[in-house]
Structure formats: structure tokens, C-alpha cells
Amino acid sequence: MKATFSSQAPKKATNLSLNSELLAEAKRLNINLSATMEKALELEVSQRLKAQWLAQNADAIAACNDLTEKHGLFSDSFRAF
């Protein structure tokens, strides 16, 4: 799947409110908060875009599945298995 953002885009500072105990433990473990948040946000954005796409295309997907169920795949006559 195509990336939803450019990895070359400039960084932008932002403020977050985090659980103080979790933040202290992350700092103790030398976790890079920016990189970790970016990975988590990338995953969340990707999942939501996928869900959005599926919802927007649900009718077409259902129609395609219905057509395939009724008539099989167009390539069925060419399969060797």
C-alpha cells in the first residue's frame, strides 16, 4: 500500500499530554518519543484510511462479490488446477 505521507516532510513541534508515570518509564528506558509517536500515528492513520476506503467502496465490493458468487471468476476457464 502506498505511504499516506512523505517521509521527507519537515517535522513540526506539537504538544501532547501523556500519563506521567508512563512518560517517566519511557524516559528511563531511553525511548525516542518522537519516533515512537510517529510510528503509532502512521499505523493509526493507515488503519483509519483503510476503514474509510472500505466503507466508501462497500457497495462496489458487495456487487463484485455477488457477481463472482453467481458467475464465478472470469479466469475460471483458464485455470489449470
QUIZIJO-V161764 format. One record per helix or strand of 3 or more residues. SS is the DSSP state (H for helix, E for strand). FROM is the first residue (numbers start at 1). TO is the last residue. If there is no record, write none. Layout:
# QUIZIJO-V161764
ss=(SS,SS)
from=(FROM,FROM)
to=(TO,TO)
This chain:
# QUIZIJO-V161764
ss=(H,H,H,H)
from=(20,33,58,76)
to=(28,56,71,78)
